[in-house]
Amino acid sequence: MGNTESAVVQKRLVRFRPDERPVIEGVFDRLQSTSSSSVPTGKANVLHVDTFKITMGKMTSDSMILRVYEGICSVDPGVPVPPGGGVSREQLVIFLADALRGTAEERAPLVMAMAHGTKATVMTNQIRELLEDLVSAVVQTLTHRGHLRGWRPDHMGHGDQGVKLLAEQLSSELKASDQNMCDVACLEDWLFRVSGVSTFLELLIGEGLDVGLTSRPPPTLLPQCQSAPWTELRSILDIPFLMFLTSQLPSGNTAPWRLLFSTNVHGESFTRLVGNCKSRGSTVLLVKDTKGHIFGGFASHSWEIKPQFQGDSRCFLFSVSPSMRVFTCTGYNQHYMYLNQGQQTMPNGLGMGGQHGYFGLWLDSDFGRGHSRARPRCTTYGSPQLSGDEDFTVDTVEVWGVGVPPEEQEQDEKKKSVLDADPEVQAIMEMTGKTLHSQGLREPEEEDDG
């Protein structure tokens, strides 16, 4: 391993723990060894794009590999670059540091180069094309590395469409000029606000170049899928949409996803839908209409049958197709969730947002019909019409439990001592010299298997 004498390199290496620095510096030698037989005479001190294709080829396309290579070549290492092209050791170390531990300011020039922009500007459509390659690479990497966490892409929606929709959604967050141009400052602002882009880049570079850092394992982009009936299920979800939706859920919603209801598993029955979903904790509702629009909502609370609205401001509506968007609460009213059945004086069905007769999303108890009457916007969530037609016909409905089930919460609470629930009582007893006999009699905490 050669010594990297560049001051720029040394400054970057400080970001890593002492035991990680040899790993970062050793990537160059490891890559070089994979292609030593094909290295041209006199070119052993640089890496060429074919070397990256050998290493990353199973996890991403040639076009994305070329983008990574161009990003590395764009790095100014602070020392002379060997003539004749290729990536130097210093350039690779700096690129790894910026891609894995960099700031938005440091990553912006890399994104500019990877999008085939100039040093000063890039078109928004070039960024979108980069994102399509990047999202596709992340899905391929998760699949190749076995990080799908129980999800089955072969029993899910069309991933190619999801890749394009997620890339469009991410690029829509750019604050570009009227000419759809972005400068470096625009990219810095975007990378700072839209953390998913940097997360995807970290995963691709870390996994694609096999950079194992013990202090920072690869980001977990998918929730755990728990015992879905994949032999019967063809889910509306696809992997890109799942990555997007998971990132939008409120903090604390990290429980495994559980399929509660699907029309292609449980049939077209509103009674079955209600029976499977009520009192089951927070849920994600997905609807596909016969026009091909896919949309839904996140319910922060358990669904309960009652004539009043329920839920709280953590609820939101979303669209998947023809565009991927999330619509959060406006504060105008508290009409977050509604579920009723078997009543003569109140609407019977499931709704989110708006008001009776004009919901942002409504499924009628006469299963198969619904509406999204939001002209111009749903008052509760600010969402537009989500369905193809204002009054739509249902193609598929799915509901996933995404929070800790209430029965498990109750079990956890029962395990806790009364003293834990009231720390003031515990503190007073300790101050007065009382012995806390129950401390040694508790059941041991269950270890998380991870």
C-alpha positions in Angstrom: 0.0 0.0 0.0 1.4 3.3 -1.0 1.5 6.3 1.3 -1.0 9.0 0.5 0.9 12.2 1.0 -1.8 14.7 -0.1 -2.9 17.1 2.6 -6.4 16.8 1.1 -6.3 13.1 1.6 -5.1 13.3 5.2 -7.9 15.8 6.0 -10.5 13.3 4.6 -9.0 10.3 6.5 -9.6 12.1 9.8 -13.3 11.4 9.4 -12.7 7.7 9.9 -11.7 5.8 13.0 -8.0 4.7 13.2 -9.0 1.1 12.5 -11.1 2.2 9.5 -8.4 4.2 7.7 -6.5 1.2 6.5 -9.8 -0.1 5.1 -10.3 3.1 3.1 -6.7 3.3 1.9 -6.7 -0.4 1.0 -9.6 -0.2 -1.4 -7.3 0.9 -4.2 -4.9 -2.0 -3.8 -7.8 -4.5 -3.6 -9.4 -3.2 -6.7 -6.1 -3.2 -8.5 -5.5 -6.8 -7.6 -8.8 -7.9 -9.1 -7.6 -6.7 -12.6 -3.8 -7.0 -12.3 -3.6 -9.3 -15.3 -5.3 -6.7 -17.5 -3.4 -3.6 -16.3 -1.4 -2.1 -19.2 2.3 -1.7 -18.7 3.1 1.5 -17.0 -0.5 2.0 -15.8 -0.3 0.1 -12.5 -0.6 3.3 -10.5 -4.1 4.1 -11.7 -7.5 2.3 -12.0 -9.5 2.2 -15.1 -13.3 1.9 -15.6 -13.0 -1.9 -16.5 -11.7 -2.5 -13.0 -14.9 -1.0 -11.5 -17.0 -3.0 -13.9 -15.4 -6.2 -12.6 -16.1 -5.2 -8.9 -19.5 -3.6 -9.3 -21.0 -5.4 -12.3 -23.3 -7.6 -10.4 -24.9 -4.8 -8.5 -25.4 -2.1 -11.1 -25.5 -1.2 -14.7 -22.5 -0.2 -16.9 -24.0 3.3 -17.2 -24.0 3.7 -13.4 -20.5 2.4 -13.1 -19.4 4.9 -15.7 -21.1 7.6 -13.6 -19.2 6.5 -10.5 -15.9 6.4 -12.4 -16.5 9.9 -13.8 -17.3 11.1 -10.3 -14.0 9.8 -9.0 -12.1 11.3 -12.0 -13.6 14.7 -11.2 -11.9 14.8 -7.7 -9.0 17.2 -7.3 -6.5 15.2 -5.1 -4.2 18.1 -4.3 -1.3 16.4 -6.0 -0.5 15.9 -9.7 -2.7 13.3 -11.4 -0.8 10.7 -13.4 -1.0 11.5 -17.2 -2.9 9.3 -19.6 -6.2 9.0 -17.6 -7.4 6.7 -14.9 -8.1 7.1 -11.2 -5.3 7.7 -8.7 -5.1 6.4 -5.2 -5.6 9.9 -3.8 -8.7 10.5 -5.9 -10.3 7.3 -4.8 -9.7 7.9 -1.1 -11.1 11.4 -1.3 -14.2 10.2 -3.3 -14.8 7.4 -0.7 -14.6 9.9 2.1 -16.9 12.4 0.5 -19.4 9.8 -0.7 -19.5 7.9 2.6 -18.9 10.7 5.2 -19.1 14.0 3.2 -21.2 17.1 3.6 -23.8 18.3 1.1 -21.2 20.8 -0.1 -18.7 18.0 -0.8 -21.1 15.7 -2.5 -22.6 18.3 -4.8 -19.6 18.4 -7.2 -19.6 14.6 -7.3 -23.3 14.5 -8.2 -22.7 17.2 -10.9 -20.0 15.0 -12.5 -22.0 11.8 -12.2 -24.9 13.5 -13.9 -22.6 14.4 -16.9 -23.0 18.1 -16.1 -20.4 20.8 -16.6 -18.3 22.0 -13.6 -20.8 24.9 -13.2 -24.3 23.6 -14.2 -26.4 20.6 -14.9 -29.9 20.2 -16.4 -32.7 18.8 -14.2 -33.4 16.0 -16.7 -29.7 14.9 -16.3 -30.2 14.7 -12.6 -33.4 12.6 -13.1 -31.5 10.2 -15.4 -28.8 9.9 -12.8 -31.4 9.1 -10.2 -33.0 6.5 -12.3 -29.6 4.7 -12.6 -29.0 5.2 -8.9 -32.3 3.9 -7.6 -32.1 1.0 -10.0 -28.6 0.2 -8.7 -29.8 0.4 -5.1 -32.6 -2.1 -5.8 -30.2 -4.4 -7.5 -27.6 -4.1 -4.7 -30.2 -4.9 -2.0 -31.2 -8.0 -4.0 -27.7 -9.1 -4.7 -26.6 -8.6 -1.1 -29.7 -10.4 0.3 -30.9 -7.2 2.1 -34.6 -7.5 1.0 -35.7 -8.4 4.6 -38.4 -10.8 3.6 -39.8 -8.9 0.6 -40.4 -10.7 -2.7 -39.9 -8.5 -5.8 -41.2 -11.3 -8.0 -44.6 -11.0 -6.2 -44.7 -7.2 -6.1 -45.4 -4.4 -8.5 -43.4 -3.4 -11.6 -40.1 -2.3 -10.2 -39.0 -0.5 -13.4 -42.0 1.8 -13.1 -41.2 2.4 -9.5 -37.7 3.4 -10.3 -38.8 6.1 -12.7 -41.5 7.3 -10.3 -39.1 7.6 -7.3 -36.4 9.3 -9.5 -39.0 11.8 -10.7 -40.1 12.4 -7.1 -36.6 13.0 -5.8 -35.7 15.3 -8.8 -39.0 17.3 -8.2 -37.4 18.6 -4.9 -34.8 20.5 -6.9 -35.1 24.3 -6.8 -33.9 24.8 -10.3 -33.9 27.9 -12.4 -36.7 28.8 -14.9 -34.5 27.1 -17.6 -34.4 23.9 -15.5 -30.7 24.4 -14.8 -29.0 23.7 -11.4 -25.7 25.1 -10.2 -23.6 23.7 -7.4 -25.4 25.8 -4.8 -28.7 24.4 -6.0 -27.4 20.8 -5.7 -26.0 21.5 -2.2 -29.4 22.8 -1.0 -31.1 19.7 -2.5 -28.7 17.2 -1.0 -29.1 18.9 2.4 -32.9 18.7 2.3 -33.4 15.4 0.5 -31.4 13.0 2.6 -32.5 9.9 0.6 -30.1 10.8 -2.3 -27.0 10.7 -0.1 -28.3 7.5 1.6 -28.6 5.8 -1.8 -25.2 6.9 -2.8 -23.7 5.6 0.5 -25.3 2.2 0.0 -24.2 1.9 -3.6 -20.5 2.9 -3.0 -20.2 1.1 0.3 -21.7 -2.1 -0.9 -20.6 -1.9 -4.6 -16.9 -1.4 -3.6 -17.2 -3.6 -0.6 -16.1 -1.0 1.9 -16.9 -2.5 5.3 -16.9 0.0 8.1 -17.8 -1.4 11.5 -18.9 1.9 12.9 -21.4 2.5 10.2 -23.1 -0.5 8.7 -25.0 -0.2 5.4 -28.2 1.9 5.8 -31.4 -0.2 6.2 -33.8 1.0 3.5 -36.6 -1.5 3.9 -38.7 -2.5 6.8 -38.8 -6.2 7.9 -41.7 -8.1 6.2 -43.3 -10.5 8.6 -45.0 -13.7 7.3 -46.7 -12.3 4.2 -48.6 -15.1 2.2 -46.4 -14.7 -0.9 -47.8 -17.8 -2.6 -51.2 -16.0 -2.8 -50.2 -12.3 -2.7 -49.4 -10.0 -5.6 -48.6 -6.8 -3.8 -49.3 -3.3 -5.1 -46.1 -2.3 -3.5 -42.7 -2.4 -5.3 -39.3 -2.0 -3.8 -38.7 1.7 -4.8 -42.1 2.7 -3.5 -41.5 0.8 -0.3 -38.1 2.6 0.2 -39.9 6.0 -0.3 -42.9 5.3 1.9 -40.7 3.9 4.7 -38.7 7.1 4.9 -42.0 9.1 5.2 -43.3 7.2 8.3 -43.2 9.0 11.6 -40.2 8.0 13.9 -41.0 5.0 16.0 -42.8 3.1 13.2 -40.0 0.5 12.8 -42.0 -2.6 13.6 -42.1 -5.4 10.9 -44.8 -4.9 8.3 -47.7 -7.4 8.5 -50.3 -7.9 5.8 -53.7 -7.4 7.4 -55.9 -7.4 4.3 -55.6 -7.8 0.5 -58.4 -8.3 -2.0 -56.4 -11.0 -3.8 -56.0 -12.9 -0.6 -59.1 -12.2 1.5 -61.6 -11.3 -1.2 -63.7 -8.2 -1.9 -65.5 -7.8 1.5 -65.7 -4.6 3.5 -66.7 -6.7 6.6 -63.5 -8.7 6.2 -61.5 -5.5 5.7 -62.8 -4.0 8.9 -62.5 -7.2 10.9 -58.8 -7.7 9.8 -57.8 -4.1 10.4 -59.5 -2.6 13.4 -57.6 -2.5 16.7 -54.3 -3.5 14.9 -52.2 -0.4 15.5 -51.0 2.0 12.8 -51.5 0.9 9.2 -50.7 1.8 5.6 -53.7 1.6 3.3 -53.1 1.1 -0.5 -55.7 1.4 -3.2 -55.4 0.7 -6.9 -58.3 1.9 -9.1 -59.4 0.5 -12.5 -57.7 3.5 -14.2 -54.3 2.3 -12.9 -53.9 5.1 -10.3 -52.3 3.9 -7.0 -52.7 5.9 -3.8 -53.4 5.5 -0.1 -52.9 6.8 3.4 -51.0 6.2 6.6 -53.2 5.8 9.7 -51.4 6.7 12.9 -53.9 5.0 15.2 -55.8 1.7 15.2 -59.0 1.8 13.1 -62.1 1.8 15.3 -65.8 1.7 14.3 -67.4 4.9 15.5 -69.3 7.9 14.0 -66.5 10.4 14.9 -63.3 11.2 13.2 -60.1 9.7 14.8 -56.3 9.7 14.4 -53.9 12.6 14.7 -51.7 14.9 12.7 -49.2 12.2 12.0 -51.6 10.7 9.4 -51.0 11.5 5.8 -52.3 10.7 2.3 -50.0 9.7 -0.6 -50.0 9.0 -4.3 -47.8 6.4 -6.0 -48.9 6.4 -9.6 -49.0 8.4 -11.9 -46.7 10.4 -9.5 -45.1 9.6 -6.1 -46.1 12.3 -3.5 -46.9 12.6 0.2 -49.6 15.0 1.5 -49.3 15.9 5.2 -51.8 17.7 7.4 -52.7 21.3 6.8 -54.1 22.0 10.3 -57.4 23.2 8.8 -59.3 20.5 10.6 -58.9 17.2 12.4 -60.7 14.9 10.0 -57.8 12.4 9.8 -59.5 9.0 9.8 -63.1 7.8 9.7 -64.5 4.3 9.9 -68.2 3.3 10.3 -70.4 0.3 9.4 -74.0 -0.6 9.8 -75.3 2.9 10.6 -78.5 4.5 9.1 -77.7 8.1 9.9 -74.0 8.3 9.2 -71.9 7.4 6.1 -70.7 3.8 6.1 -67.2 3.2 4.9 -63.6 4.1 5.5 -62.3 7.6 4.8 -59.3 9.9 5.3 -59.4 13.7 5.1 -62.0 16.2 3.9 -65.5 15.8 5.2 -68.5 13.5 4.8 -69.3 13.1 1.1 -66.1 14.8 0.1 -63.2 12.8 1.4 -59.6 12.9 0.2 -59.9 9.1 0.1 -63.1 7.2 0.6 -63.9 3.4 0.3 -67.6 2.8 0.5 -69.0 -0.1 2.6 -70.6 -1.3 -0.6 -67.2 -2.7 -1.5 -65.7 -1.9 -4.9 -66.6 1.8 -5.0 -64.9 4.9 -3.6 -64.2 8.6 -4.3 -61.4 11.2 -4.0 -63.3 14.5 -4.1 -60.7 17.1 -3.5 -61.4 20.2 -5.6 -59.1 22.0 -5.6 -57.5 20.3 -2.6 -58.4 18.1 0.4 -58.9 20.4 3.4 -57.2 18.0 5.8 -54.2 17.0 3.8 -53.9 19.4 0.9 -54.0 16.5 -1.5 -55.4 16.8 -5.1 -57.7 14.1 -6.5 -55.8 10.9 -6.1 -57.9 8.6 -8.2 -58.3 8.5 -12.0 -61.9 9.5 -11.8 -63.5 11.4 -8.9 -65.8 8.4 -8.2 -63.6 5.4 -8.9 -64.0 1.6 -9.1 -61.6 -0.4 -6.9 -59.2 -2.8 -8.5 -57.1 -3.8 -5.5 -57.0 -2.9 -1.8 -54.2 -3.7 0.6 -53.7 -2.9 4.3 -50.4 -3.4 6.1 -49.9 -3.2 9.8 -46.7 -1.1 10.4 -46.7 -0.3 14.1 -46.4 -2.5 17.2 -49.7 -4.4 17.6 -51.7 -3.2 20.6 -51.5 -6.6 22.3 -47.7 -6.6 22.2 -47.7 -3.1 23.6 -49.9 -4.3 26.5 -47.5 -7.2 27.1 -44.5 -4.9 27.2 -46.3 -2.6 29.7 -47.2 -5.5 32.0 -43.5 -6.4 32.2 -42.6 -3.0 33.5 -42.6 -2.5 37.3 -45.1 0.1 38.7 -42.0 1.8 40.0 -40.7 2.3 36.5 -44.0 3.9 35.5 -43.6 6.4 38.4 -39.9 7.2 38.9 -40.8 9.9 41.5 -42.1 7.1 43.8 -38.9 5.2 43.3 -36.7 8.2 44.0 -38.6 9.0 47.3 -38.3 5.4 48.4 -34.5 5.4 47.8 -34.2 8.7 49.6 -36.0 7.3 52.7 -33.8 4.2 52.7 -36.5 1.8 51.6 -35.3 -1.4 49.9 -36.7 -1.9 46.5 -37.3 -5.6 46.8 -39.0 -6.0 43.5 -35.9 -4.9 41.6 -34.4 -8.4 41.8 -37.7 -10.2 41.0 -38.4 -8.8 37.5 -38.4 -11.0 34.4 -35.2 -10.4 32.4 -35.5 -8.2 29.4 -35.8 -10.1 26.1 -32.8 -9.6 23.9 -33.3 -8.3 20.4 -32.1 -10.7 17.8 -31.7 -7.9 15.4 
